[in-house]
Amino acid sequence: MESKRRIVNILIHMLLAVLAFIWVLPIIWIVLTSFRAEKGSYVSTFFPKSYTIENYVRLFTNRNVLNFPRMFGNTLVIAVFTCLISTFFVLSVSYCLSRLRFRLRKAYMNMAMILGLFPGFMSMVAVYYILRALGLADGAMIRVALVLVYSATTGLQFTIAKGFFDTIPRSIDEAAIIDGATQWQLFTRITIPLSKPIIVYTVLTSFIAPWIDFIFAKVICRANSDYYTVAIGLWNMLEKEYIHEWYTSFAAGAVCVSIPIAVIFIFLQRYYVEGMAGAVKG
């Protein structure tokens, strides 16, 4: 029996090792390609024959063709403001639906569930014409338009945060209400400090969404290259007139794009293990 269990464990670990290798292999390849000295998208070997940092240098210094630093800055500004607004919206709506009882509460949740079945890009043409009518589709207002687009429907993404808030005992709220706390104080001083894991999750998803989005950014930015995001920039690098010279820089750009997300995750991951510890005892 013991030997059979050991064999099963070995087979499971071997399977997990193979799956881990398959998952890590594309990451290794894109990192190696970002340092590859050979030009072009087609090579005969998996590992580069020679290495260079010129791909990263050209990515941040060559601003005549594809201005990647400007695209990176545009995306960072849009992602930060979207993250702040979206996180506040999601947590606020989730708290209201979890703790408060009001008319049309269930109707709103049902409507949100139905709307969530349809992909957001189905409305991009209508959204574009609305933004154009408001004067937000040209010039510097494009950044504002993208922030509004990415933040507008985040209140519908309350399901996960609401489920987390439902696990927080109501006895904590009742004790605070007896002491004279308002709903705003309950939300900011009790619920939020006890909800660090779901806040981390909401921050990450709110930041990643505008960081990697291509469809809405391309539709709204159109030919205004001064306001392109990194997704549009990386896509342009793969066009046939640029792919031979910029393919390795595309790999370098992909590595650079992943750095902010990795930094945020590393910084916030310690809050995943925190939560309800010590909140209620007995």
C-alpha positions as CSV (number, residue, x, y, z in Angstrom):
1,M,0.0,0.0,0.0
2,E,2.8,2.4,0.9
3,S,4.7,1.6,-2.3
4,K,1.6,2.1,-4.4
5,R,1.0,5.5,-2.8
6,R,4.7,6.4,-3.5
7,I,4.4,5.5,-7.1
8,V,1.2,7.6,-7.5
9,N,2.9,10.5,-5.9
10,I,5.9,10.2,-8.2
11,L,3.6,10.1,-11.3
12,I,1.7,13.1,-10.0
13,H,4.9,15.1,-9.4
14,M,6.2,14.1,-12.9
15,L,3.0,15.3,-14.5
16,L,3.1,18.6,-12.6
17,A,6.7,19.0,-13.6
18,V,5.9,18.5,-17.3
19,L,3.0,21.0,-17.1
20,A,5.2,23.5,-15.3
21,F,7.8,23.2,-18.0
22,I,5.2,23.7,-20.7
23,W,3.9,26.8,-18.9
24,V,7.4,28.3,-18.3
25,L,8.8,27.5,-21.8
26,P,7.1,30.4,-23.7
27,I,8.3,32.8,-21.0
28,I,11.9,31.5,-21.3
29,W,11.6,31.8,-25.1
30,I,10.4,35.4,-25.1
31,V,13.1,36.4,-22.7
32,L,15.8,34.8,-24.8
33,T,14.4,36.3,-28.0
34,S,14.5,39.7,-26.4
35,F,18.3,39.4,-26.2
36,R,18.8,37.7,-29.6
37,A,21.2,39.5,-31.9
38,E,19.9,37.9,-35.1
39,K,17.2,39.9,-36.9
40,G,13.9,38.7,-38.2
41,S,11.0,36.5,-37.0
42,Y,12.2,33.3,-38.5
43,V,15.3,31.6,-37.2
44,S,16.6,28.0,-37.4
45,T,17.4,27.5,-33.7
46,F,15.5,27.8,-30.5
47,F,18.3,29.4,-28.5
48,P,19.9,32.6,-30.0
49,K,23.3,32.2,-31.5
50,S,24.5,35.5,-30.1
51,Y,23.1,37.9,-27.5
52,T,22.8,41.6,-27.2
53,I,21.0,44.3,-25.2
54,E,20.6,46.4,-28.4
55,N,17.0,45.4,-28.6
56,Y,16.2,47.1,-25.3
57,V,18.3,50.1,-26.2
58,R,16.5,50.6,-29.6
59,L,13.1,50.1,-27.9
60,F,13.7,53.1,-25.6
61,T,15.9,55.3,-27.8
62,N,14.4,55.0,-31.3
63,R,11.5,57.4,-31.2
64,N,11.3,58.1,-34.9
65,V,9.3,55.0,-35.9
66,L,7.6,53.5,-32.8
67,N,7.8,55.7,-29.7
68,F,7.6,53.0,-27.1
69,P,8.5,55.2,-24.1
70,R,5.5,57.4,-24.9
71,M,3.2,54.4,-25.3
72,F,4.5,53.0,-22.0
73,G,3.8,56.3,-20.3
74,N,0.3,56.6,-21.8
75,T,-0.6,53.1,-20.7
76,L,0.8,53.6,-17.2
77,V,-1.2,56.8,-16.6
78,I,-4.4,55.2,-18.0
79,A,-3.9,52.0,-15.9
80,V,-3.2,53.8,-12.7
81,F,-6.3,56.1,-12.8
82,T,-8.4,53.2,-14.0
83,C,-7.2,51.0,-11.2
84,L,-8.0,53.7,-8.6
85,I,-11.5,54.4,-9.9
86,S,-12.4,50.8,-10.7
87,T,-11.3,49.5,-7.3
88,F,-13.4,52.1,-5.5
89,F,-16.4,51.3,-7.7
90,V,-16.1,47.5,-7.3
91,L,-15.6,47.6,-3.5
92,S,-18.4,50.2,-3.0
93,V,-21.0,48.3,-5.1
94,S,-20.0,45.0,-3.5
95,Y,-20.3,46.3,0.0
96,C,-23.8,47.8,-0.7
97,L,-25.1,44.6,-2.2
98,S,-23.6,42.5,0.6
99,R,-24.6,44.6,3.6
100,L,-27.5,46.8,2.6
101,R,-31.1,45.8,1.7
102,F,-33.0,48.1,-0.7
103,R,-35.5,47.9,-3.4
104,L,-34.4,46.5,-6.8
105,R,-31.3,45.0,-5.2
106,K,-32.0,41.5,-6.6
107,A,-33.1,43.1,-9.9
108,Y,-29.8,44.9,-10.2
109,M,-27.8,41.7,-9.5
110,N,-29.8,39.8,-12.1
111,M,-29.4,42.5,-14.6
112,A,-25.6,42.6,-13.9
113,M,-25.4,38.8,-14.4
114,I,-27.2,39.0,-17.7
115,L,-25.1,41.9,-19.0
116,G,-22.0,40.0,-17.9
117,L,-22.8,37.3,-20.5
118,F,-22.1,39.7,-23.3
119,P,-18.5,40.8,-24.2
120,G,-17.8,44.4,-23.7
121,F,-16.5,45.0,-27.2
122,M,-20.0,44.5,-28.6
123,S,-20.7,48.1,-27.6
124,M,-17.4,49.6,-28.8
125,V,-18.9,51.3,-31.9
126,A,-21.7,53.0,-29.8
127,V,-19.2,53.9,-27.2
128,Y,-16.9,55.5,-29.7
129,Y,-19.7,57.7,-31.2
130,I,-20.8,58.7,-27.7
131,L,-17.2,59.7,-26.8
132,R,-16.9,61.6,-30.1
133,A,-20.1,63.5,-29.5
134,L,-18.7,64.5,-26.1
135,G,-15.5,65.7,-27.6
136,L,-13.4,62.9,-25.9
137,A,-12.2,61.1,-29.0
138,D,-9.4,63.5,-30.1
139,G,-6.3,65.0,-28.7
140,A,-5.3,64.7,-25.1
141,M,-8.9,63.8,-24.1
142,I,-8.2,60.3,-25.5
143,R,-6.6,59.3,-22.2
144,V,-9.6,60.5,-20.3
145,A,-11.9,58.6,-22.7
146,L,-10.0,55.4,-22.2
147,V,-10.1,55.8,-18.4
148,L,-13.9,56.3,-18.6
149,V,-14.4,53.3,-20.9
150,Y,-12.3,51.0,-18.7
151,S,-13.9,52.3,-15.4
152,A,-17.6,52.7,-16.6
153,T,-18.8,49.1,-16.2
154,T,-16.6,47.9,-13.3
155,G,-19.5,48.2,-10.9
156,L,-21.0,45.1,-12.7
157,Q,-18.0,43.1,-11.6
158,F,-19.1,42.8,-8.0
159,T,-19.6,39.1,-7.8
160,I,-16.3,38.0,-6.3
161,A,-15.9,40.9,-3.9
162,K,-19.5,40.6,-2.7
163,G,-18.9,36.9,-2.0
164,F,-15.9,37.8,0.1
165,F,-17.8,40.5,2.0
166,D,-20.5,38.0,2.7
167,T,-18.0,35.9,4.7
168,I,-17.3,38.7,7.1
169,P,-19.5,38.2,10.2
170,R,-22.3,40.7,10.6
171,S,-21.7,40.6,14.4
172,I,-18.8,43.0,13.8
173,D,-21.0,45.5,12.0
174,E,-23.7,45.2,14.7
175,A,-21.2,45.9,17.5
176,A,-19.9,48.9,15.6
177,I,-23.4,50.2,15.0
178,I,-24.1,50.0,18.7
179,D,-21.1,52.1,19.3
180,G,-22.5,54.7,16.9
181,A,-20.7,53.9,13.6
182,T,-22.1,55.0,10.3
183,Q,-22.3,52.9,7.1
184,W,-19.3,54.9,5.7
185,Q,-17.3,54.1,8.9
186,L,-18.3,50.5,8.7
187,F,-17.1,50.3,5.2
188,T,-13.8,52.2,5.6
189,R,-12.7,51.3,9.1
190,I,-14.0,47.7,9.5
191,T,-14.8,46.0,6.2
192,I,-11.9,47.4,4.2
193,P,-9.2,46.5,6.8
194,L,-10.6,43.0,6.9
195,S,-10.7,42.6,3.2
196,K,-7.1,42.9,2.1
197,P,-7.1,39.7,-0.1
198,I,-10.0,40.8,-2.2
199,I,-8.6,44.4,-2.4
200,V,-5.4,42.9,-3.8
201,Y,-7.4,40.9,-6.3
202,T,-9.4,43.9,-7.4
203,V,-6.4,46.1,-7.7
204,L,-4.6,43.5,-9.9
205,T,-7.5,42.9,-12.2
206,S,-8.3,46.6,-12.5
207,F,-4.7,47.4,-13.4
208,I,-4.2,44.5,-15.8
209,A,-7.4,45.1,-17.9
210,P,-6.3,48.5,-19.4
211,W,-2.7,47.4,-19.5
212,I,-3.3,44.6,-21.9
213,D,-6.4,45.8,-23.8
214,F,-6.1,46.3,-27.5
215,I,-9.6,46.5,-29.0
216,F,-11.0,49.6,-27.3
217,A,-7.6,51.4,-27.3
218,K,-7.2,50.8,-31.1
219,V,-10.8,52.0,-31.8
220,I,-10.6,55.2,-29.7
221,C,-7.0,56.1,-30.5
222,R,-7.3,55.4,-34.3
223,A,-4.4,57.1,-36.0
224,N,-3.4,59.4,-33.1
225,S,0.0,57.7,-32.5
226,D,0.8,60.2,-29.7
227,Y,-1.7,58.4,-27.5
228,Y,-1.1,54.8,-28.4
229,T,-0.8,52.3,-25.6
230,V,1.7,49.5,-25.4
231,A,-0.7,46.9,-26.8
232,I,-1.0,49.0,-30.0
233,G,2.7,49.5,-30.1
234,L,3.5,45.8,-29.8
235,W,0.9,45.0,-32.5
236,N,2.5,47.6,-34.8
237,M,5.9,46.0,-34.3
238,L,4.5,42.8,-35.9
239,E,3.3,44.5,-39.1
240,K,5.1,43.3,-42.2
241,E,7.0,46.6,-42.7
242,Y,8.4,46.5,-39.2
243,I,8.6,42.9,-38.2
244,H,12.1,42.1,-39.6
245,E,13.7,45.0,-37.7
246,W,11.5,45.2,-34.7
247,Y,10.7,41.5,-33.9
248,T,13.4,41.1,-31.3
249,S,12.4,44.6,-29.9
250,F,8.9,43.3,-29.8
251,A,10.1,40.5,-27.5
252,A,11.9,43.1,-25.4
253,G,8.8,45.2,-25.2
254,A,6.8,42.2,-24.1
255,V,9.2,41.6,-21.2
256,C,9.1,45.3,-20.2
257,V,5.3,45.3,-20.3
258,S,5.2,42.3,-17.8
259,I,7.5,44.1,-15.3
260,P,4.9,46.5,-13.7
261,I,2.4,43.7,-13.3
262,A,5.0,41.4,-11.7
263,V,6.2,44.2,-9.4
264,I,2.6,45.0,-8.2
265,F,1.9,41.3,-7.6
266,I,5.1,40.8,-5.7
267,F,4.4,43.9,-3.6
268,L,0.8,42.9,-2.8
269,Q,1.1,39.1,-2.5
270,R,1.8,39.2,1.2
271,Y,-1.8,40.5,1.7
272,Y,-3.2,37.3,0.3
273,V,-2.4,35.5,3.5
274,E,-4.1,38.1,5.6
275,G,-7.8,38.4,6.1
276,M,-10.1,37.4,8.9
277,A,-7.3,36.3,11.3
278,G,-8.2,37.6,14.7
279,A,-11.4,39.3,13.6
280,V,-13.8,37.2,15.6
281,K,-12.9,34.7,18.3
282,G,-15.2,32.3,20.2
